């Protein structure tokens, strides 16, 4: 889809909400609280990973973009989403409509926050966002013991992601507080508000 076509669709559809798979390149329009304009979004499957060789590659502390694998702010995207979500894209993740059967989004949502696309997933996955969690991000669940946030999150279908900005890979904030300031326009490095 051309940029002009995407912008025309953006303005024509801004009065309603449309949910489509990310690969359909169809924007989801909504007015986000704290923003004065509608934001494009995409329906994806949300999963998680840890920066360990078994889940990444032989250098788990460096992402595909060359950025440090910071579990507080990094996310990976499936390769089919590369043109829509290039490295440095800042996303907001909304899992309120996710299927609860295999998804523990509600439990781990407080540590997800905003995420920067800085990594890429194996080509076998499509329409997917993978949130990086620390190996020490553990939750104690009643009658289920202690589990890592990635295991608790599971596979969440029907999650909406919204693009809220872009940052240069060599300027990715280190914390959620810094990333939130960037998104809210408090930090002058923000490219899209």
NORBEL-V265820 format. One record per residue. PHI is phi in whole degrees, -180 to 180 (none if undefined). PSI is psi in radians with two decimals (NA if undefined). OMEGA is omega in degrees with one decimal (none if undefined). Layout:
PHI:PSI:OMEGA / PHI:PSI:OMEGA
This chain:
none:2.35:179.4 / -75:2.80:178.6 / -61:-0.73:179.0 / -61:-0.77:178.3 / -63:-0.71:178.9 / -64:-0.74:179.3 / -66:-0.69:177.8 / -63:-0.78:177.3 / -62:-0.66:179.3 / -59:-0.86:-178.5 / -72:-0.62:-179.8 / -70:-0.62:-175.7 / -94:0.00:-172.0 / -66:-0.21:178.8 / -82:-0.29:-177.3 / -135:3.14:-179.6 / -113:2.28:178.0 / -127:2.24:177.4 / -111:2.21:179.4 / -143:2.73:176.4 / -60:2.62:-178.4 / -59:-0.66:-177.4 / -66:-0.30:178.3 / -77:-0.13:179.4 / 58:0.54:-178.9 / -103:2.15:-178.1 / -72:2.59:169.8 / -103:2.17:-176.4 / -103:2.34:175.8 / -162:2.61:173.9 / -90:2.07:-178.5 / -89:2.45:176.6 / -62:2.39:-178.5 / 90:-0.13:179.5 / -120:2.53:-178.9 / -93:-0.04:-179.2 / -131:2.94:177.2 / -78:2.62:-177.0 / -118:2.38:176.4 / -71:2.54:178.8 / -146:2.93:-175.7 / -142:2.53:176.3 / -86:2.22:-177.3 / -140:3.01:167.3 / -98:2.34:-179.1 / -109:2.26:175.4 / -135:-3.06:-178.7 / -141:2.81:175.9 / -148:2.92:176.0 / -118:2.69:179.1 / -82:1.30:176.8 / -133:2.59:-176.5 / -54:-0.59:-179.5 / -65:-0.40:-176.7 / -113:-0.08:-179.4 / -129:-1.94:175.2 / -143:-2.84:-175.9 / -70:-0.24:177.3 / -124:1.36:-173.5 / -68:-0.22:-177.5 / -94:0.07:174.2 / -124:2.23:-179.7 / -80:3.02:178.5 / -61:-0.45:178.9 / -83:-0.18:-176.6 / 97:-0.11:179.1 / -77:2.78:175.6 / -67:2.45:178.6 / -76:1.38:-178.5 / -90:1.93:-176.1 / -68:-0.14:179.0 / -83:-0.44:-173.2 / -134:-0.18:-172.4 / -90:2.53:170.5 / -139:2.72:175.3 / -111:2.73:175.3 / -128:2.67:176.5 / -66:2.69:-173.8 / -64:-0.47:178.6 / -69:-0.25:179.9 / -98:0.10:-174.4 / -57:-0.71:-178.0 / -73:-0.55:178.8 / -83:-0.54:-176.3 / -129:1.23:179.3 / -66:2.83:177.9 / -54:2.39:-178.5 / 98:-0.13:178.2 / -71:2.29:177.5 / -98:2.25:-178.3 / -121:2.67:171.2 / -109:2.34:-176.8 / -111:2.21:-179.7 / -120:1.82:-178.6 / -103:0.31:-177.0 / -65:-0.46:179.5 / -102:0.20:-178.0 / -69:2.59:175.9 / -63:2.17:-176.3 / -80:-0.22:-175.6 / -61:-0.78:-178.6 / -120:0.33:-171.9 / -128:2.21:176.4 / -108:0.60:-177.2 / -54:-0.79:-176.3 / -58:-0.54:-178.8 / -76:-0.77:-174.6 / -95:-0.07:-178.4 / -50:-0.68:-178.5 / -61:-0.37:179.7 / -105:0.08:178.6 / -83:-0.95:179.7 / 57:-2.68:172.6 / -80:2.73:178.2 / -137:2.61:176.0 / -107:2.22:176.2 / -71:1.94:-177.9 / -136:-0.01:-176.9 / -137:2.89:-178.2 / -128:2.60:-177.8 / -98:2.94:174.9 / -59:2.51:-176.2 / -61:-0.30:-178.2 / -72:-0.27:-179.9 / -96:2.53:175.9 / -135:2.71:178.4 / 47:0.88:-173.4 / -138:2.48:171.5 / -118:2.35:-178.4 / -119:2.01:-178.3 / -88:2.31:177.5 / -84:2.17:175.7 / -116:2.67:174.5 / -69:2.59:175.2 / -67:-0.24:179.1 / -100:0.07:177.3 / -82:1.49:-176.3 / -114:2.59:177.5 / -126:2.45:174.8 / -98:2.10:-177.4 / -108:2.45:178.6 / -58:2.23:178.0 / 64:0.14:-179.8 / -128:-0.01:178.6 / 77:-2.85:-178.7 / -98:2.28:-178.7 / -137:2.65:176.3 / -69:2.61:-179.5 / -55:-0.63:179.6 / -64:-0.70:178.1 / -70:-0.65:179.3 / -68:-0.75:179.7 / -58:-0.83:178.7 / 70:-2.46:179.6 / -115:1.99:-176.1 / -109:1.92:176.6 / -95:2.70:178.8 / 79:0.39:178.3 / -87:2.48:177.8 / -107:2.29:172.1 / -113:2.54:178.0 / -126:2.38:176.2 / -80:2.14:-178.3 / -119:0.01:178.3 / 166:-3.00:179.9 / -150:2.52:178.6 / -139:2.56:176.6 / -65:2.42:-177.1 / -55:-0.64:-179.6 / -80:0.08:177.2 / -126:0.42:179.0 / -65:2.23:176.9 / -59:2.68:-177.4 / -89:-0.36:-176.2 / -130:2.86:175.4 / -65:-0.61:179.0 / -62:-0.81:179.2 / -65:-0.69:-179.9 / -67:-0.71:178.1 / -63:-0.68:176.6 / -62:-0.70:179.0 / -63:-0.80:-178.8 / -66:-0.69:-177.6 / -79:-0.03:177.8 / 85:0.12:178.5 / -73:-0.47:179.6 / -100:2.24:-174.9 / -70:-0.10:179.0 / -79:-0.05:-176.5 / -66:2.23:-178.3 / -94:-0.44:-176.6 / -142:2.21:-179.2 / -117:NA:none
